[in-house]
Amino acid sequence: MSVSCVFAGARCRGARLLAIGLTALVLAPAPARADPWIPAAGTGVTKPMIRRFTGNRAFPAGGFTTNTRPSSTDTQTQIRVTGVHGLGDGFSLEYDFRAGFLRKSARKRKREIVSGSAGLEDQEIGLNYGLRQTKAFADSVTLNVVAPAGSASSTPHLGTGRWAIEPDYQVGFSRNGGRVFSTLEVGPRIFLDGAATQLRAALEVGVVPVRQLTLSGSVFYVRTIVQRSRLAVSDRGELYNLLRLGVRAEYRLTKALRPYVGYDVAVAGKGIHAGQRFVLGVAIHY
């Protein structure tokens, strides 16, 4: 039983749903920055990073809202590596690998109850094919596979315990020699056991005010559009809705090395923790 379920009755059930929703928020792979421009064979970019999530409030399960209420204190320190590698003939390989440590704490009768889990999380890999490829515009289609590498039996969970596929469409625009750009990635995530289907979208808009500096803002939205009519509480990690905003600054140290920092915050949701996340990483171009 999760720490959130130290309460009784309906309060316990609500806390349980929110705890499972947190697992989906911080563990289920969310889209990295869309990359509709396909790199040449043998070239690409890899982005190792450390992400730190904290939150002690939650969006209620009754409806999509910006309102929050007190909940358990949840923290996550995550090591994540995303990237794209050119394969040639218009194809590229995309990946999103994760491992981390989760800690959940709640108070019962003036006593703090703490649980933690560490290890691999669910992993994502996909094949991307470029459609139209110009300097000013590019689009592509991707088929991603989400592998349930994280433990679904630990407390807190490290994964959803389910295979999923995610066919995506990516599109990008670039103006003024790349000084202004935007990318959009949209598509469903389909859990193969039939438990749920989500619609997921990630938008990023950025500018390059000076040669070495890139500033960008992002919007991530996920909505459960199809779900099995009856699901056990323990199977509801896929059933959540979320709107998250983010900002990022990247500095071009050399042609190959570009360190960056980022900040994300959940601004609206349903049945999921509300929190903030700090990101520190480096983009390695090769």
LOVO-688574 format. One record per residue (C-alpha): x, y, z; residue in one letter; residue number from 1. Coordinates in steps of 0.25 Angstrom, whole numbers, plus 5000, padded with zeros to 4 digits. Example, Ala and Ser with C-alpha at 12.3 -4.5 7.8 and 13.67 -1.06 7.14 Angstrom:
BEGIN
px->5049, py->4982, pz->5031, res->a, n->1
px->5055, py->4996, pz->5029, res->s, n->2
END
This chain:
BEGIN
px->5000, py->5000, pz->5000, res->m, n->1
px->5005, py->5014, pz->4997, res->s, n->2
px->5008, py->5024, pz->5007, res->v, n->3
px->4997, py->5033, pz->5002, res->s, n->4
px->4987, py->5022, pz->5007, res->c, n->5
px->4989, py->5024, pz->5022, res->v, n->6
px->4976, py->5030, pz->5022, res->f, n->7
px->4962, py->5023, pz->5022, res->a, n->8
px->4950, py->5022, pz->5013, res->g, n->9
px->4948, py->5031, pz->5002, res->a, n->10
px->4959, py->5040, pz->5006, res->r, n->11
px->4969, py->5028, pz->5004, res->c, n->12
px->4963, py->5025, pz->4990, res->r, n->13
px->4965, py->5039, pz->4986, res->g, n->14
px->4980, py->5040, pz->4991, res->a, n->15
px->4983, py->5026, pz->4984, res->r, n->16
px->4978, py->5032, pz->4971, res->l, n->17
px->4987, py->5044, pz->4973, res->l, n->18
px->4999, py->5036, pz->4977, res->a, n->19
px->4997, py->5027, pz->4964, res->i, n->20
px->4995, py->5040, pz->4956, res->g, n->21
px->5009, py->5045, pz->4961, res->l, n->22
px->5015, py->5032, pz->4956, res->t, n->23
px->5010, py->5035, pz->4942, res->a, n->24
px->5014, py->5049, pz->4943, res->l, n->25
px->5029, py->5047, pz->4946, res->v, n->26
px->5031, py->5033, pz->4941, res->l, n->27
px->5023, py->5031, pz->4928, res->a, n->28
px->5032, py->5036, pz->4917, res->p, n->29
px->5027, py->5050, pz->4912, res->a, n->30
px->5032, py->5055, pz->4898, res->p, n->31
px->5045, py->5061, pz->4898, res->a, n->32
px->5047, py->5073, pz->4888, res->r, n->33
px->5041, py->5069, pz->4875, res->a, n->34
px->5052, py->5068, pz->4864, res->d, n->35
px->5045, py->5067, pz->4850, res->p, n->36
px->5059, py->5071, pz->4844, res->w, n->37
px->5065, py->5058, pz->4841, res->i, n->38
px->5081, py->5058, pz->4843, res->p, n->39
px->5090, py->5052, pz->4833, res->a, n->40
px->5094, py->5037, pz->4835, res->a, n->41
px->5104, py->5036, pz->4846, res->g, n->42
px->5101, py->5049, pz->4852, res->t, n->43
px->5092, py->5054, pz->4863, res->g, n->44
px->5090, py->5059, pz->4877, res->v, n->45
px->5090, py->5053, pz->4891, res->t, n->46
px->5085, py->5060, pz->4903, res->k, n->47
px->5088, py->5055, pz->4917, res->p, n->48
px->5082, py->5062, pz->4928, res->m, n->49
px->5078, py->5062, pz->4943, res->i, n->50
px->5063, py->5066, pz->4947, res->r, n->51
px->5058, py->5069, pz->4960, res->r, n->52
px->5043, py->5069, pz->4963, res->f, n->53
px->5036, py->5073, pz->4976, res->t, n->54
px->5022, py->5075, pz->4980, res->g, n->55
px->5013, py->5075, pz->4992, res->n, n->56
px->4999, py->5078, pz->4986, res->r, n->57
px->4990, py->5071, pz->4976, res->a, n->58
px->4980, py->5074, pz->4965, res->f, n->59
px->4967, py->5067, pz->4970, res->p, n->60
px->4961, py->5055, pz->4962, res->a, n->61
px->4947, py->5061, pz->4960, res->g, n->62
px->4951, py->5070, pz->4948, res->g, n->63
px->4961, py->5077, pz->4940, res->f, n->64
px->4965, py->5090, pz->4948, res->t, n->65
px->4976, py->5099, pz->4953, res->t, n->66
px->4972, py->5097, pz->4967, res->n, n->67
px->4980, py->5089, pz->4976, res->t, n->68
px->4979, py->5083, pz->4990, res->r, n->69
px->4989, py->5078, pz->5000, res->p, n->70
px->4995, py->5064, pz->4998, res->s, n->71
px->5007, py->5056, pz->5001, res->s, n->72
px->5021, py->5062, pz->4999, res->t, n->73
px->5027, py->5055, pz->4986, res->d, n->74
px->5041, py->5057, pz->4981, res->t, n->75
px->5049, py->5051, pz->4969, res->q, n->76
px->5063, py->5051, pz->4965, res->t, n->77
px->5064, py->5046, pz->4951, res->q, n->78
px->5075, py->5043, pz->4941, res->i, n->79
px->5070, py->5044, pz->4927, res->r, n->80
px->5077, py->5043, pz->4913, res->v, n->81
px->5069, py->5047, pz->4901, res->t, n->82
px->5074, py->5048, pz->4887, res->g, n->83
px->5073, py->5046, pz->4872, res->v, n->84
px->5083, py->5038, pz->4863, res->h, n->85
px->5083, py->5039, pz->4847, res->g, n->86
px->5082, py->5026, pz->4840, res->l, n->87
px->5081, py->5030, pz->4826, res->g, n->88
px->5071, py->5030, pz->4815, res->d, n->89
px->5062, py->5040, pz->4823, res->g, n->90
px->5061, py->5031, pz->4835, res->f, n->91
px->5066, py->5034, pz->4850, res->s, n->92
px->5066, py->5027, pz->4863, res->l, n->93
px->5060, py->5034, pz->4875, res->e, n->94
px->5061, py->5030, pz->4889, res->y, n->95
px->5058, py->5034, pz->4904, res->d, n->96
px->5065, py->5026, pz->4915, res->f, n->97
px->5062, py->5028, pz->4929, res->r, n->98
px->5066, py->5024, pz->4944, res->a, n->99
px->5063, py->5031, pz->4957, res->g, n->100
px->5060, py->5031, pz->4971, res->f, n->101
px->5046, py->5034, pz->4977, res->l, n->102
px->5042, py->5038, pz->4991, res->r, n->103
px->5028, py->5040, pz->4996, res->k, n->104
px->5025, py->5045, pz->5010, res->s, n->105
px->5012, py->5047, pz->5018, res->a, n->106
px->5008, py->5050, pz->5032, res->r, n->107
px->4999, py->5041, pz->5040, res->k, n->108
px->4995, py->5045, pz->5055, res->r, n->109
px->5008, py->5054, pz->5055, res->k, n->110
px->5017, py->5043, pz->5050, res->r, n->111
px->5024, py->5044, pz->5037, res->e, n->112
px->5023, py->5031, pz->5028, res->i, n->113
px->5033, py->5031, pz->5017, res->v, n->114
px->5035, py->5021, pz->5005, res->s, n->115
px->5045, py->5021, pz->4994, res->g, n->116
px->5049, py->5014, pz->4981, res->s, n->117
px->5061, py->5014, pz->4972, res->a, n->118
px->5065, py->5008, pz->4959, res->g, n->119
px->5061, py->5008, pz->4944, res->l, n->120
px->5048, py->5014, pz->4939, res->e, n->121
px->5040, py->5012, pz->4927, res->d, n->122
px->5048, py->5014, pz->4914, res->q, n->123
px->5044, py->5019, pz->4900, res->e, n->124
px->5051, py->5017, pz->4886, res->i, n->125
px->5045, py->5020, pz->4873, res->g, n->126
px->5048, py->5021, pz->4858, res->l, n->127
px->5046, py->5035, pz->4851, res->n, n->128
px->5044, py->5037, pz->4836, res->y, n->129
px->5045, py->5051, pz->4830, res->g, n->130
px->5034, py->5055, pz->4820, res->l, n->131
px->5038, py->5069, pz->4815, res->r, n->132
px->5051, py->5074, pz->4819, res->q, n->133
px->5055, py->5089, pz->4816, res->t, n->134
px->5063, py->5099, pz->4825, res->k, n->135
px->5050, py->5107, pz->4827, res->a, n->136
px->5040, py->5095, pz->4829, res->f, n->137
px->5041, py->5080, pz->4832, res->a, n->138
px->5031, py->5070, pz->4837, res->d, n->139
px->5033, py->5055, pz->4840, res->s, n->140
px->5025, py->5043, pz->4845, res->v, n->141
px->5030, py->5034, pz->4857, res->t, n->142
px->5026, py->5021, pz->4863, res->l, n->143
px->5031, py->5020, pz->4878, res->n, n->144
px->5030, py->5008, pz->4887, res->v, n->145
px->5029, py->5009, pz->4902, res->v, n->146
px->5035, py->4998, pz->4909, res->a, n->147
px->5031, py->4995, pz->4924, res->p, n->148
px->5045, py->4994, pz->4929, res->a, n->149
px->5041, py->5001, pz->4943, res->g, n->150
px->5036, py->4993, pz->4954, res->s, n->151
px->5021, py->4994, pz->4956, res->a, n->152
px->5021, py->4987, pz->4969, res->s, n->153
px->5030, py->4996, pz->4977, res->s, n->154
px->5025, py->5007, pz->4986, res->t, n->155
px->5025, py->5017, pz->4979, res->p, n->156
px->5024, py->5011, pz->4966, res->h, n->157
px->5036, py->5012, pz->4956, res->l, n->158
px->5027, py->5009, pz->4944, res->g, n->159
px->5013, py->5007, pz->4939, res->t, n->160
px->5016, py->4992, pz->4936, res->g, n->161
px->5010, py->4993, pz->4922, res->r, n->162
px->5015, py->4993, pz->4908, res->w, n->163
px->5010, py->5004, pz->4899, res->a, n->164
px->5012, py->5010, pz->4885, res->i, n->165
px->5012, py->5024, pz->4881, res->e, n->166
px->5011, py->5028, pz->4867, res->p, n->167
px->5014, py->5043, pz->4866, res->d, n->168
px->5014, py->5054, pz->4855, res->y, n->169
px->5025, py->5065, pz->4857, res->q, n->170
px->5026, py->5078, pz->4850, res->v, n->171
px->5035, py->5090, pz->4851, res->g, n->172
px->5037, py->5104, pz->4845, res->f, n->173
px->5050, py->5112, pz->4845, res->s, n->174
px->5051, py->5127, pz->4841, res->r, n->175
px->5063, py->5137, pz->4840, res->n, n->176
px->5073, py->5126, pz->4838, res->g, n->177
px->5069, py->5118, pz->4850, res->g, n->178
px->5068, py->5130, pz->4860, res->r, n->179
px->5053, py->5128, pz->4862, res->v, n->180
px->5047, py->5114, pz->4862, res->f, n->181
px->5036, py->5105, pz->4867, res->s, n->182
px->5033, py->5091, pz->4867, res->t, n->183
px->5020, py->5082, pz->4870, res->l, n->184
px->5019, py->5068, pz->4873, res->e, n->185
px->5005, py->5061, pz->4874, res->v, n->186
px->5000, py->5047, pz->4875, res->g, n->187
px->4993, py->5037, pz->4883, res->p, n->188
px->4999, py->5027, pz->4893, res->r, n->189
px->4992, py->5014, pz->4893, res->i, n->190
px->4994, py->5004, pz->4904, res->f, n->191
px->4994, py->4990, pz->4898, res->l, n->192
px->4986, py->4984, pz->4908, res->d, n->193
px->4974, py->4993, pz->4905, res->g, n->194
px->4974, py->5000, pz->4918, res->a, n->195
px->4975, py->5014, pz->4912, res->a, n->196
px->4978, py->5023, pz->4900, res->t, n->197
px->4984, py->5037, pz->4902, res->q, n->198
px->4985, py->5049, pz->4893, res->l, n->199
px->4998, py->5056, pz->4896, res->r, n->200
px->5004, py->5069, pz->4890, res->a, n->201
px->5017, py->5076, pz->4892, res->a, n->202
px->5019, py->5090, pz->4886, res->l, n->203
px->5032, py->5098, pz->4887, res->e, n->204
px->5035, py->5112, pz->4882, res->v, n->205
px->5049, py->5118, pz->4883, res->g, n->206
px->5058, py->5130, pz->4879, res->v, n->207
px->5073, py->5132, pz->4877, res->v, n->208
px->5076, py->5146, pz->4882, res->p, n->209
px->5091, py->5145, pz->4881, res->v, n->210
px->5099, py->5134, pz->4874, res->r, n->211
px->5102, py->5126, pz->4886, res->q, n->212
px->5089, py->5127, pz->4894, res->l, n->213
px->5076, py->5120, pz->4891, res->t, n->214
px->5063, py->5123, pz->4899, res->l, n->215
px->5051, py->5115, pz->4898, res->s, n->216
px->5037, py->5112, pz->4904, res->g, n->217
px->5029, py->5100, pz->4904, res->s, n->218
px->5015, py->5094, pz->4906, res->v, n->219
px->5012, py->5080, pz->4909, res->f, n->220
px->4997, py->5074, pz->4909, res->y, n->221
px->4992, py->5060, pz->4911, res->v, n->222
px->4978, py->5056, pz->4912, res->r, n->223
px->4972, py->5042, pz->4914, res->t, n->224
px->4962, py->5041, pz->4902, res->i, n->225
px->4959, py->5026, pz->4903, res->v, n->226
px->4959, py->5017, pz->4915, res->q, n->227
px->4954, py->5003, pz->4919, res->r, n->228
px->4940, py->5005, pz->4926, res->s, n->229
px->4945, py->4998, pz->4939, res->r, n->230
px->4959, py->4998, pz->4944, res->l, n->231
px->4964, py->4994, pz->4958, res->a, n->232
px->4970, py->5006, pz->4965, res->v, n->233
px->4984, py->5000, pz->4964, res->s, n->234
px->4983, py->5000, pz->4948, res->d, n->235
px->4979, py->5015, pz->4947, res->r, n->236
px->4993, py->5020, pz->4945, res->g, n->237
px->4990, py->5024, pz->4931, res->e, n->238
px->4977, py->5031, pz->4934, res->l, n->239
px->4981, py->5046, pz->4936, res->y, n->240
px->4980, py->5059, pz->4930, res->n, n->241
px->4991, py->5070, pz->4931, res->l, n->242
px->4996, py->5084, pz->4925, res->l, n->243
px->5010, py->5087, pz->4928, res->r, n->244
px->5018, py->5100, pz->4924, res->l, n->245
px->5033, py->5101, pz->4923, res->g, n->246
px->5045, py->5110, pz->4920, res->v, n->247
px->5059, py->5107, pz->4916, res->r, n->248
px->5072, py->5114, pz->4913, res->a, n->249
px->5083, py->5107, pz->4905, res->e, n->250
px->5097, py->5113, pz->4903, res->y, n->251
px->5106, py->5109, pz->4891, res->r, n->252
px->5120, py->5106, pz->4898, res->l, n->253
px->5126, py->5099, pz->4886, res->t, n->254
px->5121, py->5094, pz->4873, res->k, n->255
px->5118, py->5080, pz->4880, res->a, n->256
px->5115, py->5084, pz->4895, res->l, n->257
px->5103, py->5092, pz->4898, res->r, n->258
px->5099, py->5092, pz->4913, res->p, n->259
px->5085, py->5096, pz->4917, res->y, n->260
px->5076, py->5099, pz->4929, res->v, n->261
px->5061, py->5098, pz->4930, res->g, n->262
px->5049, py->5099, pz->4939, res->y, n->263
px->5035, py->5093, pz->4937, res->d, n->264
px->5022, py->5095, pz->4945, res->v, n->265
px->5009, py->5087, pz->4945, res->a, n->266
px->4998, py->5098, pz->4944, res->v, n->267
px->4985, py->5090, pz->4942, res->a, n->268
px->4981, py->5075, pz->4943, res->g, n->269
px->4972, py->5064, pz->4948, res->k, n->270
px->4976, py->5053, pz->4958, res->g, n->271
px->4991, py->5056, pz->4958, res->i, n->272
px->5001, py->5063, pz->4966, res->h, n->273
px->5004, py->5078, pz->4964, res->a, n->274
px->5019, py->5081, pz->4965, res->g, n->275
px->5031, py->5088, pz->4959, res->q, n->276
px->5043, py->5082, pz->4952, res->r, n->277
px->5057, py->5087, pz->4950, res->f, n->278
px->5066, py->5082, pz->4939, res->v, n->279
px->5081, py->5083, pz->4937, res->l, n->280
px->5087, py->5076, pz->4925, res->g, n->281
px->5096, py->5077, pz->4913, res->v, n->282
px->5093, py->5075, pz->4898, res->a, n->283
px->5105, py->5067, pz->4891, res->i, n->284
px->5105, py->5069, pz->4876, res->h, n->285
px->5113, py->5059, pz->4867, res->y, n->286
END
